[in-house]
Amino acid sequence: MSVSSILTGGPAVKVGELDKARLIAAYAREHDADISPFLAGVETIERWRCEETGLEFFRPGGLAGPPAFYEMLYSRDAEQKDYNERRWEFSRARDWVRGAEAVLDVGCGFGYFLDLARDDIGRSVGLETNAFSRSNAQSRNLTVVDQTIEQHAEEHPEAYDAVASFQVLEHVDDPRSFINSMLRALRPGGTLVLSVPNNDSFLSDCPLLPLNSPPHHVTLWGWKTLETLERFFDIKLVSIEKEPLSKACIGWYQSVMEEKYLPKSRLLRSLYYRLGGGNAFRRYLEDVHETIDGHTIMAKYQKT
């Protein structure tokens, strides 16, 4: 079977499959979420890689969760809301768009980036199709509308000096249309900001991470993909930055590394913890965490 890349239309290669039953069980166990209605009719979830960019994507298409999925997930997940408010990339992106007369935040969620950059930019608009997130942002006097980027770009071509999207690309079924629409809304010479989970980091060592799988994430991004986008879109890469491992993620990183590298023997694992190996590793990570790749990678481009 020949499959084309959803990003470039070029060749793609199959790299694996997800066990649907295990995925449903993992969402229920870790997030108290029933995703089975969103995977109805899906028998096998395949994982493919674009050979030109390294982007990984899941098949069949159309696996991205609808707004109802996110309302179910985020309305009950206080930890996720807290993470959205204090994202590493917001402060860096604020420097990149400072002084812009008009800024668009695509998939703005609760509007935390627009809040942070409020005094550094002129007019700002957020797009958000999730009613729960949108009403939260609007309650803080932010201009947030219920539109997709495709709809908004059709009505507002070349209307913005900067267009940003934080942790959204991995949620969309058609990233090529998404990026082209962002560029349509951006003025020539304007700034495009994209942030995504860094799948070159320890995320790739998580064997079954529900929130990095359908229906939450339907594409997986890394340095190579962001670096090669300028070959396929009318943009010039200006900068790529990786988030250092945050203090909040040290425990997560430690558990992933211990699961990966410790012997499978229960006796040897027990000795590791009884002899203080876990505590020693934790102290080491607290000293060096800023040298380890963390959760997010972000790129800045200029529209050509």
C-alpha positions in Angstrom: 0.0 0.0 0.0 1.3 3.4 -1.0 0.8 6.2 1.5 1.7 9.9 1.0 2.9 12.3 3.6 0.1 14.5 4.9 2.6 17.4 5.1 4.4 17.3 1.8 2.5 14.8 -0.4 5.8 12.9 -0.8 6.7 9.4 0.3 6.0 8.0 3.7 7.0 4.7 5.5 5.0 2.8 8.1 6.8 2.6 11.4 4.4 0.9 13.7 0.8 0.5 15.1 -1.1 1.4 18.3 -3.1 -1.2 20.2 -6.6 0.4 20.2 -7.8 -1.4 23.3 -4.7 -0.5 25.3 -5.0 3.1 24.2 -8.6 3.3 25.4 -7.7 1.7 28.7 -4.8 4.2 29.2 -7.0 7.2 28.6 -9.5 5.8 31.1 -6.8 5.0 33.7 -4.8 8.2 33.5 -7.3 10.8 32.5 -10.7 9.3 33.4 -11.7 9.8 29.8 -13.7 7.5 27.5 -12.3 7.9 24.0 -14.0 4.9 22.5 -16.8 7.1 20.8 -14.0 9.1 19.0 -12.4 5.9 17.6 -15.7 4.3 16.5 -15.2 2.3 13.3 -11.4 2.4 13.6 -9.9 -1.1 13.7 -6.2 -0.4 13.4 -4.2 2.8 14.2 -1.1 2.9 12.1 1.9 5.2 12.6 3.7 6.5 9.5 6.7 8.8 8.9 7.2 11.4 6.2 10.5 10.5 4.6 11.3 14.2 3.5 10.6 15.9 6.9 10.5 13.1 9.6 7.0 14.1 10.6 5.1 11.1 12.0 1.4 10.8 11.6 -1.4 8.3 12.4 -3.7 6.6 10.0 -6.6 6.4 9.2 -7.0 10.1 8.8 -9.7 12.0 10.8 -8.5 10.8 14.2 -8.2 14.3 15.7 -10.6 14.8 18.6 -13.5 17.2 18.1 -14.2 20.1 20.5 -16.3 17.8 22.6 -13.3 15.7 23.3 -11.2 18.7 24.6 -14.1 20.0 26.7 -14.3 16.6 28.3 -10.6 16.4 28.9 -9.7 19.9 30.0 -12.7 20.8 32.0 -11.7 18.1 34.6 -7.9 18.2 34.3 -6.6 21.0 36.6 -3.0 20.0 36.0 -3.4 20.5 32.3 -4.9 23.9 32.8 -2.0 24.9 35.0 0.5 23.7 32.4 -1.3 25.8 29.8 -0.9 28.9 31.9 2.9 28.6 32.5 4.2 27.3 29.2 7.9 27.9 28.7 7.5 29.1 25.1 5.2 32.0 26.0 7.9 34.3 27.4 10.2 33.6 24.4 7.5 34.1 21.8 6.6 37.4 23.5 10.1 38.7 22.6 9.6 37.5 19.1 6.3 39.4 18.5 7.1 42.5 20.7 6.1 45.7 18.9 3.8 44.0 16.4 0.7 46.0 15.5 -1.6 42.9 15.0 -1.1 39.4 16.4 -3.1 36.2 15.8 -2.9 33.3 18.2 -4.4 30.2 16.6 -5.9 27.7 19.0 -5.3 30.1 21.9 -6.9 28.0 24.6 -7.5 30.1 27.7 -5.7 33.0 26.1 -2.7 33.0 28.4 -0.2 34.0 25.7 -2.4 36.9 24.7 -2.7 37.9 28.3 1.1 37.8 28.8 1.9 39.8 25.6 -1.0 42.3 26.1 1.3 45.2 26.9 3.9 44.4 24.2 1.7 44.3 21.1 -1.1 46.3 19.5 -4.3 44.5 18.5 -4.6 40.8 19.3 -7.0 38.1 18.3 -7.3 34.5 19.4 -9.0 31.7 17.6 -10.5 28.9 19.7 -13.2 26.3 18.8 -13.4 24.9 22.3 -16.3 26.7 24.0 -15.0 26.0 27.5 -11.6 27.5 26.8 -13.0 30.3 24.7 -15.4 31.6 27.3 -12.6 31.5 29.9 -10.5 33.8 27.7 -13.4 36.1 26.8 -14.1 36.5 30.5 -10.7 38.3 30.8 -11.6 40.8 28.0 -9.6 39.0 25.3 -10.8 39.0 21.7 -11.3 35.4 21.0 -13.5 34.1 18.2 -15.0 30.7 17.3 -13.3 30.1 13.9 -10.8 27.7 12.4 -7.6 29.2 10.9 -8.9 28.3 7.4 -12.1 30.3 8.0 -10.3 33.3 9.6 -7.7 33.5 6.9 -10.4 33.5 4.2 -12.0 36.6 5.8 -8.7 38.3 7.0 -5.9 37.7 4.4 -2.6 39.4 5.3 -4.1 41.0 8.3 -1.4 40.3 10.9 2.2 41.1 11.6 2.7 37.9 13.6 0.8 34.6 13.7 1.5 32.1 16.4 0.3 28.6 17.3 1.3 27.0 20.5 0.9 23.2 20.9 -1.8 23.0 18.2 -0.2 21.6 15.1 0.0 18.1 16.6 -3.8 18.1 17.1 -4.8 18.8 13.4 -5.4 16.2 10.7 -4.2 18.4 7.9 -1.1 20.3 9.0 -0.3 21.5 5.4 -3.7 23.3 5.2 -3.2 24.6 8.7 0.2 26.2 8.0 -0.8 27.5 4.6 -3.8 29.2 6.2 -1.6 30.8 8.9 0.6 32.2 6.1 -2.4 33.5 4.3 -3.4 35.5 7.4 0.2 36.8 7.7 1.6 39.8 5.9 4.7 39.4 3.8 7.8 39.7 6.0 5.7 38.8 9.0 6.6 36.5 11.8 5.3 32.9 12.1 5.7 31.1 15.5 5.2 27.4 15.9 5.6 25.4 19.1 5.0 21.6 19.3 5.9 18.8 21.7 9.5 17.7 21.1 9.4 14.1 20.1 13.2 14.0 19.9 13.2 14.3 23.7 12.3 11.7 26.3 8.7 11.7 25.0 9.9 9.2 22.4 10.8 6.8 25.2 7.3 6.7 26.6 5.8 3.4 25.3 2.2 4.4 25.4 1.6 8.0 26.3 -2.2 8.8 25.9 -1.9 12.5 25.4 0.8 12.0 22.7 -1.6 9.7 20.8 -4.9 10.0 19.0 -7.4 11.5 19.5 -5.3 14.1 21.3 -2.1 14.2 19.2 -2.4 12.9 15.6 1.1 14.1 14.4 4.5 13.9 16.1 7.1 16.7 15.5 10.8 17.2 16.1 13.8 19.3 15.1 14.2 17.9 11.6 10.5 18.6 10.7 10.6 22.2 11.9 13.9 22.8 10.1 12.7 21.4 6.8 9.4 23.3 6.6 11.0 26.1 4.7 11.5 23.7 1.8 7.8 23.3 1.4 6.2 26.6 2.5 6.9 30.3 1.7 8.9 30.8 4.9 12.5 31.3 6.0 13.6 29.7 9.2 15.0 32.3 11.7 15.4 30.2 14.9 14.7 26.9 16.6 14.8 26.6 20.4 14.3 23.6 22.6 12.8 23.8 26.1 15.2 22.6 28.8 13.7 19.9 31.1 11.6 21.8 33.6 11.7 21.1 37.3 8.1 20.0 37.1 9.0 17.3 34.6 12.0 15.9 36.5 10.0 13.1 38.2 8.4 12.2 34.9 11.7 12.1 33.1 13.2 10.0 35.9 10.4 7.4 35.8 10.8 7.1 32.0 14.6 6.6 32.2 14.3 4.1 35.0 11.7 2.1 33.1 13.9 2.2 30.0 17.3 1.3 31.5 16.8 -0.6 34.8 16.9 -4.4 34.6 13.5 -6.0 34.3 14.3 -8.2 37.4 12.1 -7.2 40.3 14.9 -8.1 42.7 17.5 -5.9 41.0 15.0 -3.0 40.8 14.2 -3.4 44.5 17.9 -3.3 45.3 18.3 -0.1 43.2 15.6 1.7 45.3 16.6 0.2 48.6 20.2 1.3 48.1 19.2 4.8 47.3 19.7 4.7 43.6 16.4 6.5 42.9 17.2 9.3 45.3 20.7 9.8 43.9 19.4 9.9 40.4 16.8 12.5 41.4 19.5 14.7 43.0 21.6 14.4 39.8 18.7 15.4 37.6 18.0 18.4 39.8 21.5 19.6 39.2 21.6 19.0 35.4 18.0 19.3 34.3 18.6 22.5 32.3 21.1 20.5 30.0 18.4 17.9 29.1 15.9 18.4 26.3 12.4 19.0 27.7 8.9 18.8 26.5 8.7 21.5 23.9 10.4 22.7 20.7 9.6 26.1 19.1 10.5 27.7 15.8 10.4 31.3 14.4 10.0 31.9 10.7 9.7 34.9 8.4 7.1 34.8 5.6 8.9 35.3 2.3 
